[in-house]
Amino acid sequence: MTSRIRLLEPHLINQIAAGEVIERPFSAIKELVENSIDAGATQIDVIVRDGGKSYISVSDNGCGMTEEELQLAVERHATSKLKDSNLFQISTLGFRGEALPSIGSVSRLHITSLYEGAQDAWTFSIEGGTKSPLKPAQRLSGTLIEVRDLFYATPARLKFLRATTTELQAIRESLDRLAMAHPQVGLSLKDDQRVIFNYRAQKNLMDRLQEIMGGEFMENSIPLDLERDGYVVKGYVSLPTYHRATANHQYLFVNQRPVKDRVLMGVIKAAYQDVLARDRHPLVALFLTLPPEAVDMNVHPAKTEVRFQDVQKVRSLMISAIRHGIHGESQRASSHTAQVAIAALRPPMLPLNQGKLHLAASHRPAFTPPSQSLVAPFEVPVYSHLSENESTYEETPTPQIQYGPLGQARAQLHSTYIISETPSGIVIVDQHAAHERLVYESLKAARMTQNVPRQMLLIPEVVELKEADCARLLTLKNDLGACGLGIEALGDQSLLVREIPAALGEINPKSLLQDLADELSELGEALSLQDRLDAVCSSMACHGSVRAGRRMQIEEMNALLRQMESTAYSAQCNHGRPTYVELKLSDVEKLFGRK
């Protein structure tokens, strides 16, 4: 009886493996460039045609290969990267020995290499898995690998390739990540028509990030450098007020290897949880270095997924690094907000002369904030600058400008925005966003000390909600009580509110509880209890803050400014929006063509 089980032919095995390792042209280029980096190259040049579908060339000045090594390099699972059989001591980008045989099984592969110190170079070809004899060749240094007609041996794969421009963009993004991880290596990319980029070898990471992520990111980023028990986090993260609609600008590296890891992406989201809106994403370039035995790189042939031995340790270190960095710049707003303001104010018929805008200093003011607490509800003020007859202007003495970062309040516009004068310009403050942050930080601080001022309701309020919402809130009843919100069950679909945090003033309890229930439903178990309680405080702060449309007196405005200057994270509200925009006097003068 004929056996129904048979061994696959070697070329078929390679084609199957190629489906995992070489998914698209950028995958092949990534593997080849990683080999060049492992070979000690200091300059790598990549040329592509048709988005890498018809031609790929990767040339380097690395150590090259001998005649014997060249023949072994195209055999499956042959590698120079592993010195022994320990898969948990990997210090190179490649180690599986699958890239070259996989590429050779689905394309026309041509390799020319000169071993460092040798006199003669050698060339070797594979077409659809069929090898040709080794031949002498000419080459000055390193290795040249050419890939023609990628996937010609597996036509079905060609149907799934994207448009040329899409493939080219994927190639660039992949090479950008490798260039960030290895700033000491020069890297260029060309196609038929142009040089797409040419990154020179750099001495430090900051210069490489400047090349790739741009000067605006560097101006609005925070440097990180934290080490704990052999685990190191370095890199740059954006200010909370500088963000994007997608996470495409988040670059993560583990032991100099570009990765796309769900754990690390979740850590970034958690670190920005109370300073950034959930539908916005920060820009980051983070480099995690840890002992090789503490991370498993052998999760998937593409080597972009990793597994950590101690996930909680990694999470704690990265969150600490990011939050410490944000806290150190907590009163600094993004220069991007000022640039947007300048662009909006300038008349459209005049050309915009872009310039560097420097915001208020991030240092704390030397003076002591007034004792008046702004987390308590403001009295409804009467705006005194204009009388009932708007044509009559009441003269008021001009107070001396206080030399704090946010200056001296001069007026309130549309009962929403505070206009402040500084010695070098003007500041526009969103009163609701600013006070929301102050209330939030006050609630968090009071919760940590278990000393939240409370206001007992003379008549407890009955709030009707869905049964599931009631259950969520009652699950955290004691923790909500620690935040100053006292609730009790009153049936399956009703809650009794007995006390609220005093800082919230007059609020609508039903609206507050519904928002809290929705918040807890969305967060689920994704965040720790403390993070969820912070989210609860954030929602409370939003309900208890000074609303837009509420008139304020000059004294109240100045008190708000002084407390902003002494409160952490006051440059953005709980949802990541900027609380103020500063325009330097030179910027205002440019608007009118005075400079």
C-alpha positions as CSV (number, residue, x, y, z in Angstrom):
1,M,0.0,0.0,0.0
2,T,1.4,3.4,-1.0
3,S,2.0,5.8,1.9
4,R,-0.1,8.9,1.8
5,I,2.6,10.8,3.8
6,R,5.6,12.0,1.9
7,L,8.6,14.3,2.5
8,L,8.4,17.6,0.7
9,E,11.1,18.5,-1.8
10,P,13.8,21.0,-0.5
11,H,12.8,23.7,-3.0
12,L,9.1,23.4,-1.9
13,I,10.1,23.7,1.7
14,N,12.0,26.9,0.9
15,Q,9.0,28.3,-0.9
16,I,6.7,27.6,2.0
17,A,9.3,29.2,4.4
18,A,9.5,32.2,2.1
19,G,5.8,32.8,2.7
20,E,6.6,33.6,6.3
21,V,9.9,35.3,6.0
22,I,9.5,37.2,2.6
23,E,6.0,38.5,2.6
24,R,6.5,41.5,0.4
25,P,9.6,43.3,-1.1
26,F,10.2,45.3,2.1
27,S,10.6,42.0,3.9
28,A,13.3,40.9,1.6
29,I,15.1,44.2,1.9
30,K,14.8,44.2,5.7
31,E,16.5,40.8,5.9
32,L,19.3,41.7,3.5
33,V,20.0,45.0,5.3
34,E,20.0,43.3,8.7
35,N,22.6,40.9,7.3
36,S,24.7,43.8,6.2
37,I,24.5,45.4,9.6
38,D,25.5,42.1,11.2
39,A,28.5,42.0,8.8
40,G,29.8,45.2,10.3
41,A,28.9,47.5,7.4
42,T,29.2,51.2,7.9
43,Q,27.6,52.1,4.6
44,I,24.6,50.3,2.9
45,D,23.1,51.4,-0.4
46,V,19.7,50.0,-1.5
47,I,18.3,50.4,-5.1
48,V,14.8,49.2,-6.2
49,R,12.7,49.2,-9.3
50,D,8.9,48.9,-9.4
51,G,8.7,49.0,-5.7
52,G,11.1,46.1,-5.4
53,K,9.0,43.8,-7.5
54,S,11.4,43.6,-10.5
55,Y,14.7,44.5,-9.0
56,I,16.4,44.9,-5.6
57,S,20.0,45.7,-5.0
58,V,21.7,45.8,-1.5
59,S,25.4,46.8,-1.4
60,D,27.5,47.1,1.7
61,N,31.1,47.5,2.8
62,G,30.9,44.8,5.5
63,C,33.3,41.9,6.1
64,G,32.1,39.9,3.1
65,M,32.1,36.1,2.7
66,T,34.7,33.5,1.6
67,E,34.1,31.0,-1.2
68,E,32.9,28.3,1.2
69,E,30.7,30.7,3.3
70,L,29.1,31.9,0.1
71,Q,27.9,28.4,-0.8
72,L,26.7,27.7,2.8
73,A,24.9,31.0,3.1
74,V,22.1,29.9,0.7
75,E,21.5,26.6,2.6
76,R,18.5,26.5,4.9
77,H,19.2,27.2,8.6
78,A,22.9,27.9,7.9
79,T,24.0,31.0,9.9
80,S,27.1,32.7,11.2
81,K,25.2,34.5,13.9
82,L,24.8,31.8,16.5
83,K,28.1,30.9,18.2
84,D,26.4,28.0,20.1
85,S,22.9,26.4,20.5
86,N,21.6,29.0,23.0
87,L,18.6,30.8,21.5
88,F,18.4,33.1,24.5
89,Q,21.8,34.8,24.0
90,I,21.1,36.4,20.7
91,S,23.1,39.6,20.0
92,T,22.6,39.9,16.3
93,L,19.7,40.9,14.1
94,G,19.7,37.6,12.1
95,F,20.1,34.1,13.5
96,R,17.6,31.8,11.8
97,G,19.4,31.2,8.5
98,E,16.3,31.4,6.4
99,A,16.5,34.7,4.5
100,L,18.8,33.9,1.6
101,P,17.4,30.5,0.8
102,S,13.9,31.8,1.0
103,I,14.6,34.7,-1.3
104,G,16.5,32.4,-3.7
105,S,13.5,30.0,-3.9
106,V,11.1,32.6,-5.2
107,S,13.3,34.9,-7.3
108,R,16.5,35.2,-9.3
109,L,19.2,35.8,-6.7
110,H,22.7,36.9,-7.5
111,I,25.4,37.4,-4.8
112,T,28.9,38.8,-5.2
113,S,31.2,39.1,-2.2
114,L,34.8,39.8,-1.3
115,Y,36.0,38.5,2.0
116,E,37.8,41.1,4.1
117,G,41.6,40.8,3.4
118,A,41.1,38.4,0.4
119,Q,42.4,39.1,-3.1
120,D,39.5,37.6,-5.1
121,A,35.8,38.1,-5.0
122,W,33.2,35.3,-5.9
123,T,29.8,35.4,-7.4
124,F,26.9,32.9,-7.0
125,S,23.4,32.7,-8.4
126,I,20.1,30.9,-7.6
127,E,17.0,31.0,-9.8
128,G,13.8,29.6,-8.3
129,G,15.8,27.4,-6.0
130,T,18.2,26.1,-8.7
131,K,21.9,26.9,-7.9
132,S,24.6,27.8,-10.4
133,P,28.3,27.1,-10.0
134,L,30.5,29.6,-8.1
135,K,32.5,32.0,-10.4
136,P,35.3,34.5,-9.8
137,A,34.2,38.2,-9.8
138,Q,35.4,41.7,-9.2
139,R,34.4,43.7,-6.2
140,L,36.3,46.3,-4.0
141,S,34.8,45.4,-0.6
142,G,31.8,43.8,1.1
143,T,28.8,42.2,-0.5
144,L,26.4,43.0,-3.3
145,I,23.1,41.1,-3.4
146,E,20.7,41.5,-6.4
147,V,17.2,40.2,-6.4
148,R,15.4,40.1,-9.8
149,D,11.7,39.2,-10.4
150,L,10.7,38.6,-6.8
151,F,8.0,35.9,-6.5
152,Y,8.3,34.9,-10.2
153,A,8.5,31.3,-9.0
154,T,5.3,31.7,-7.0
155,P,3.0,33.7,-9.3
156,A,0.1,33.5,-6.8
157,R,2.0,35.7,-4.4
158,L,2.4,38.4,-7.0
159,K,-1.4,38.9,-7.0
160,F,-1.2,40.1,-3.4
161,L,1.4,42.7,-3.9
162,R,0.3,46.4,-3.6
163,A,0.8,49.3,-5.9
164,T,4.4,50.4,-6.6
165,T,4.1,53.5,-4.5
166,T,2.6,51.5,-1.6
167,E,5.4,49.0,-1.7
168,L,8.0,51.8,-1.9
169,Q,6.5,53.5,1.1
170,A,6.7,50.2,3.1
171,I,10.3,49.8,2.1
172,R,11.1,53.3,3.3
173,E,9.3,52.8,6.6
174,S,11.2,49.6,7.2
175,L,14.6,51.1,6.4
176,D,13.8,54.2,8.5
177,R,13.4,51.9,11.6
178,L,16.7,50.2,10.9
179,A,18.4,53.5,10.4
180,M,17.1,54.8,13.8
181,A,18.3,51.6,15.5
182,H,21.8,52.0,14.0
183,P,22.7,55.6,13.6
184,Q,26.4,54.8,13.1
185,V,25.5,53.2,9.7
186,G,25.1,55.3,6.6
187,L,22.0,54.2,4.6
188,S,20.6,55.3,1.2
189,L,17.6,54.3,-0.9
190,K,17.2,55.0,-4.6
191,D,14.6,54.0,-7.2
192,D,14.7,54.5,-11.0
193,Q,14.0,58.3,-10.8
194,R,15.5,59.7,-7.6
195,V,17.3,59.4,-4.4
196,I,14.6,58.8,-1.8
197,F,16.9,59.4,1.2
198,N,20.6,59.3,1.9
199,Y,21.3,59.1,5.7
200,R,24.9,59.8,6.6
201,A,26.5,57.9,9.4
202,Q,25.9,59.8,12.7
203,K,27.7,59.8,16.0
204,N,24.5,60.0,18.1
205,L,20.8,59.1,18.1
206,M,19.6,62.7,18.2
207,D,21.1,63.6,14.8
208,R,19.6,60.5,13.2
209,L,16.1,61.2,14.6
210,Q,16.5,64.7,13.3
211,E,17.0,63.3,9.8
212,I,14.1,60.9,9.9
213,M,11.4,62.4,12.2
214,G,12.2,66.1,11.5
215,G,13.1,69.2,13.5
216,E,9.5,69.8,14.6
217,F,9.5,66.5,16.5
218,M,12.8,67.2,18.2
219,E,11.6,70.7,19.2
220,N,8.5,69.2,20.8
221,S,9.9,66.0,22.3
222,I,11.2,65.0,25.7
223,P,14.5,63.0,26.1
224,L,14.2,59.8,28.3
225,D,17.1,57.9,30.0
226,L,16.2,55.5,32.8
227,E,18.0,52.4,34.1
228,R,16.8,49.9,36.6
229,D,18.3,46.5,37.4
230,G,20.1,46.1,34.0
231,Y,17.0,47.3,32.0
232,V,17.5,50.6,30.2
233,V,15.0,52.9,28.4
234,K,16.3,55.7,26.2
235,G,14.8,57.8,23.4
236,Y,12.4,60.6,22.8
237,V,8.7,61.0,23.3
238,S,6.5,63.9,22.2
239,L,4.9,66.5,24.5
240,P,1.2,65.6,25.2
241,T,0.1,68.6,23.1
242,Y,2.0,67.3,20.1
243,H,0.3,64.2,18.7
244,R,-1.2,62.4,15.6
245,A,-4.4,60.7,14.6
246,T,-2.7,57.3,14.2
247,A,0.2,55.4,15.9
248,N,2.2,55.2,12.7
249,H,4.8,57.5,14.2
250,Q,5.6,55.3,17.2
251,Y,9.0,53.5,16.7
252,L,9.9,50.8,19.3
253,F,13.2,48.9,19.5
254,V,14.3,46.1,21.8
255,N,18.1,45.5,21.9
256,Q,18.5,47.6,18.7
257,R,15.9,45.5,16.9
258,P,12.8,47.2,15.4
259,V,9.7,45.5,16.9
260,K,5.9,45.9,16.8
261,D,4.8,44.7,20.2
262,R,1.3,44.9,21.7
263,V,2.7,45.1,25.2
264,L,4.9,48.1,24.4
265,M,2.1,49.9,22.5
266,G,-0.2,49.4,25.4
267,V,2.5,50.8,27.8
268,I,2.7,54.0,25.7
269,K,-1.1,54.4,25.8
270,A,-1.2,53.9,29.6
271,A,1.7,56.3,30.2
272,Y,-0.2,59.1,28.3
273,Q,-3.6,58.0,29.7
274,D,-4.5,61.2,31.7
275,V,-2.8,63.8,29.4
276,L,-3.9,62.7,26.0
277,A,-7.2,62.1,24.3
278,R,-7.9,58.4,23.5
279,D,-8.2,59.0,19.8
280,R,-4.8,60.7,19.6
281,H,-1.4,59.2,19.6
282,P,2.0,60.5,20.7
283,L,5.1,60.4,18.6
284,V,7.8,58.2,20.2
285,A,11.2,56.7,19.4
286,L,11.9,54.4,22.4
287,F,14.9,52.0,22.8
288,L,14.7,49.3,25.4
289,T,17.9,47.5,26.2
290,L,17.8,44.4,28.5
291,P,19.8,41.2,29.0
292,P,19.4,38.8,26.0
293,E,18.1,36.0,28.2
294,A,15.2,38.3,29.4
295,V,13.6,38.4,26.0
296,D,12.6,35.8,23.4
297,M,13.3,37.0,19.9
298,N,12.4,33.6,18.3
299,V,8.7,34.1,18.3
300,H,8.1,34.6,14.5
301,P,10.3,34.2,11.4
302,A,9.8,38.0,10.7
303,K,11.5,38.7,14.1
304,T,9.3,41.7,14.8
305,E,7.5,40.1,17.7
306,V,9.1,39.5,21.1
307,R,8.2,37.9,24.4
308,F,9.4,39.3,27.7
309,Q,10.4,37.1,30.7
310,D,9.1,39.8,33.1
311,V,6.4,41.8,31.4
312,Q,5.5,43.7,34.5
313,K,9.1,44.9,35.0
314,V,9.3,46.2,31.4
315,R,5.9,47.9,31.8
316,S,6.8,49.6,35.1
317,L,10.1,50.8,33.8
318,M,8.7,52.3,30.6
319,I,5.7,53.9,32.2
320,S,8.0,55.4,34.9
321,A,10.4,56.7,32.3
322,I,7.7,58.3,30.1
323,R,5.7,59.8,33.0
324,H,8.9,61.1,34.7
325,G,9.8,62.8,31.4
326,I,6.4,64.3,30.9
327,H,6.3,65.5,34.5
328,G,9.6,67.3,34.1
329,E,8.2,69.2,31.1
330,S,4.6,69.4,32.5
331,Q,4.3,73.2,32.1
332,R,5.6,73.2,28.6
333,A,3.2,73.3,25.6
334,S,4.0,72.3,22.1
335,S,5.4,74.9,19.8
336,H,3.1,73.4,17.2
337,T,0.1,75.1,18.9
338,A,1.7,78.5,18.4
339,Q,2.5,77.8,14.8
340,V,-1.1,76.8,14.1
341,A,-2.3,80.0,15.8
342,I,0.1,82.1,13.8
343,A,-1.1,80.5,10.5
344,A,-4.7,81.0,11.5
345,L,-4.2,84.7,12.4
346,R,-2.2,85.7,9.3
347,P,-4.3,87.1,6.5
348,P,-4.4,84.5,3.7
349,M,-3.1,86.9,1.0
350,L,0.2,87.4,2.9
351,P,2.9,84.6,2.7
352,L,3.6,82.9,6.0
353,N,7.2,83.3,7.1
354,Q,7.7,80.2,9.2
355,G,10.0,80.6,12.1
356,K,11.0,78.9,15.3
357,L,8.5,79.8,18.1
358,H,9.6,79.4,21.7
359,L,7.0,78.9,24.3
360,A,6.9,79.9,28.0
361,A,9.8,78.6,30.1
362,S,9.1,75.3,31.7
363,H,10.6,76.3,35.0
364,R,8.5,76.9,38.1
365,P,8.0,80.5,39.1
366,A,10.0,81.8,42.0
367,F,7.0,83.4,43.7
368,T,4.5,81.6,45.9
369,P,1.0,81.1,44.5
370,P,-1.8,82.9,46.3
371,S,-3.5,81.0,49.1
372,Q,-6.9,81.2,47.3
373,S,-7.8,77.7,46.2
374,L,-9.0,77.5,42.6
375,V,-10.2,74.0,42.9
376,A,-13.2,75.3,44.8
377,P,-16.0,76.6,42.7
378,F,-15.7,80.2,41.6
379,E,-18.3,82.7,42.5
380,V,-20.1,84.0,39.4
381,P,-18.2,87.1,38.7
382,V,-19.3,90.4,37.2
383,Y,-17.1,91.5,34.3
384,S,-16.1,95.1,35.2
385,H,-14.2,96.3,32.2
386,L,-17.4,97.2,30.3
387,S,-20.5,98.8,31.8
388,E,-24.0,98.0,30.8
389,N,-23.6,100.7,28.1
390,E,-20.9,99.1,26.0
391,S,-19.9,102.5,24.5
392,T,-18.7,103.7,27.9
393,Y,-15.2,102.4,28.8
394,E,-14.3,102.4,32.5
395,E,-10.7,103.3,33.1
396,T,-8.9,100.9,35.4
397,P,-5.3,101.2,36.5
398,T,-2.9,99.0,34.6
399,P,-1.3,96.7,37.1
400,Q,2.4,95.9,36.8
401,I,3.2,92.8,34.8
402,Q,4.1,89.9,37.0
403,Y,7.2,88.2,35.7
404,G,5.8,84.7,35.8
405,P,5.7,82.4,32.8
406,L,2.1,83.2,32.1
407,G,2.2,86.9,32.9
408,Q,-0.6,89.2,34.0
409,A,-4.2,88.9,33.0
410,R,-5.6,91.8,31.0
411,A,-9.0,90.7,29.7
412,Q,-11.4,87.9,29.0
413,L,-12.8,87.3,25.5
414,H,-16.1,85.7,24.8
415,S,-16.3,84.7,28.4
416,T,-14.0,81.8,27.6
417,Y,-10.5,82.9,26.9
418,I,-8.1,84.8,29.2
419,I,-5.7,87.2,27.6
420,S,-2.5,87.6,29.5
421,E,0.5,90.0,28.9
422,T,4.0,88.8,29.5
423,P,7.2,90.9,29.2
424,S,7.9,89.3,25.8
425,G,4.4,88.6,24.3
426,I,0.9,87.5,25.0
427,V,-0.7,84.3,26.3
428,I,-4.2,83.0,25.5
429,V,-5.6,80.7,28.1
430,D,-8.7,78.4,27.7
431,Q,-10.2,78.8,31.1
432,H,-12.2,75.6,31.2
433,A,-9.3,73.4,30.0
434,A,-6.9,75.0,32.5
435,H,-9.2,74.7,35.5
436,E,-10.1,71.1,34.5
437,R,-6.4,70.2,34.9
438,L,-6.1,72.0,38.2
439,V,-9.2,70.3,39.6
440,Y,-7.9,66.9,38.4
441,E,-4.5,67.3,40.0
442,S,-6.1,68.4,43.2
443,L,-8.4,65.4,43.3
444,K,-5.5,63.0,42.5
445,A,-3.4,64.5,45.3
446,A,-6.3,64.4,47.8
447,R,-7.1,60.8,46.9
448,M,-3.6,59.7,47.5
449,T,-3.7,61.1,51.0
450,Q,-7.3,59.8,51.6
451,N,-8.3,63.4,52.5
452,V,-10.7,64.5,49.7
453,P,-13.0,67.3,50.9
454,R,-16.6,66.2,50.6
455,Q,-19.9,67.9,50.4
456,M,-22.9,66.0,51.9
457,L,-26.1,66.4,49.9
458,L,-28.9,67.8,52.0
459,I,-31.3,65.5,50.0
460,P,-29.6,62.4,48.6
461,E,-30.0,62.2,44.8
462,V,-31.5,59.1,43.2
463,V,-29.9,58.3,39.8
464,E,-31.3,55.7,37.5
465,L,-28.9,53.9,35.2
466,K,-28.8,50.6,33.3
467,E,-28.2,47.5,35.5
468,A,-24.8,46.9,34.0
469,D,-23.7,50.5,34.7
470,C,-24.9,50.3,38.3
471,A,-22.9,47.1,38.7
472,R,-19.7,48.6,37.4
473,L,-19.9,51.6,39.7
474,L,-20.8,49.5,42.7
475,T,-17.8,47.3,42.1
476,L,-15.6,50.3,42.8
477,K,-17.9,51.7,45.5
478,N,-15.1,51.9,48.2
479,D,-12.6,53.4,45.7
480,L,-15.1,56.0,44.5
481,G,-15.7,56.8,48.1
482,A,-11.9,57.5,48.5
483,C,-12.3,60.0,45.6
484,G,-15.1,61.8,47.6
485,L,-18.1,60.2,45.7
486,G,-20.4,58.4,48.1
487,I,-22.9,56.1,46.4
488,E,-25.2,53.2,47.5
489,A,-27.3,50.6,45.8
490,L,-31.0,51.4,45.5
491,G,-32.4,48.5,43.5
492,D,-30.8,46.9,40.4
493,Q,-31.1,50.0,38.2
494,S,-30.8,52.9,40.7
495,L,-28.0,54.5,42.8
496,L,-28.3,56.8,45.7
497,V,-25.7,59.7,45.8
498,R,-25.0,60.9,49.3
499,E,-21.8,63.0,48.9
500,I,-19.7,64.5,46.2
501,P,-16.2,66.0,46.1
502,A,-16.4,69.6,47.4
503,A,-14.1,70.7,44.6
504,L,-16.8,69.9,42.0
505,G,-19.3,72.5,43.3
506,E,-22.8,72.3,41.8
507,I,-22.9,69.4,39.3
508,N,-25.5,67.1,37.7
509,P,-25.0,63.7,39.6
510,K,-26.8,61.7,36.9
511,S,-24.6,63.1,34.1
512,L,-21.5,62.5,36.3
513,L,-22.3,58.9,37.1
514,Q,-23.3,58.1,33.5
515,D,-19.9,59.4,32.3
516,L,-18.1,57.4,35.0
517,A,-19.9,54.2,34.0
518,D,-19.1,54.8,30.3
519,E,-15.5,55.4,31.3
520,L,-15.2,52.2,33.3
521,S,-16.9,50.2,30.5
522,E,-14.4,51.4,27.9
523,L,-11.3,50.9,30.1
524,G,-12.4,47.5,31.3
525,E,-9.3,45.6,32.7
526,A,-6.9,47.2,30.3
527,L,-5.5,49.5,33.0
528,S,-4.5,49.1,36.6
529,L,-6.9,50.1,39.4
530,Q,-4.9,53.3,40.1
531,D,-5.1,54.2,36.4
532,R,-8.8,53.6,36.3
533,L,-9.3,55.7,39.4
534,D,-7.3,58.5,37.8
535,A,-9.7,58.3,34.8
536,V,-12.6,58.6,37.3
537,C,-10.9,61.7,38.8
538,S,-10.5,63.1,35.2
539,S,-14.2,62.7,34.5
540,M,-15.1,64.4,37.8
541,A,-12.7,67.3,37.1
542,C,-14.4,67.8,33.7
543,H,-17.8,68.2,35.4
544,G,-16.5,70.5,38.1
545,S,-14.4,72.9,36.1
546,V,-15.1,76.5,35.3
547,R,-17.2,76.4,32.1
548,A,-16.6,78.2,28.9
549,G,-19.1,81.2,28.9
550,R,-18.5,82.0,32.5
551,R,-17.3,85.6,33.2
552,M,-14.4,86.1,35.5
553,Q,-12.9,89.0,37.3
554,I,-9.2,90.1,36.7
555,E,-8.3,88.8,40.2
556,E,-9.7,85.4,39.5
557,M,-7.9,85.2,36.1
558,N,-4.6,86.1,37.8
559,A,-5.2,83.5,40.5
560,L,-5.9,80.9,37.8
561,L,-2.6,81.8,36.0
562,R,-0.6,81.6,39.2
563,Q,-1.9,78.2,40.1
564,M,-1.3,77.0,36.6
565,E,2.3,78.0,37.0
566,S,2.7,75.8,40.1
567,T,0.7,72.8,38.9
568,A,2.1,69.8,37.1
569,Y,0.8,69.1,33.6
570,S,-0.9,72.5,33.4
571,A,0.1,72.9,29.8
572,Q,-2.6,70.5,28.7
573,C,-6.0,69.5,29.9
574,N,-7.0,65.9,30.9
575,H,-7.9,65.2,27.3
576,G,-4.6,66.3,25.8
577,R,-5.7,69.7,24.5
578,P,-3.4,72.7,25.1
579,T,-4.6,74.9,27.9
580,Y,-2.7,78.0,26.6
581,V,-1.0,79.3,23.5
582,E,1.8,81.9,23.8
583,L,2.7,84.3,21.0
584,K,6.0,86.1,21.3
585,L,5.9,89.9,20.5
586,S,8.2,89.2,17.5
587,D,5.6,86.8,16.1
588,V,2.8,89.3,16.5
589,E,5.0,91.9,14.8
590,K,5.5,89.5,11.9
591,L,1.7,89.3,11.5
592,F,1.6,93.0,10.6
593,G,4.8,93.0,8.6
594,R,6.7,95.0,11.2
595,K,9.6,92.5,11.0
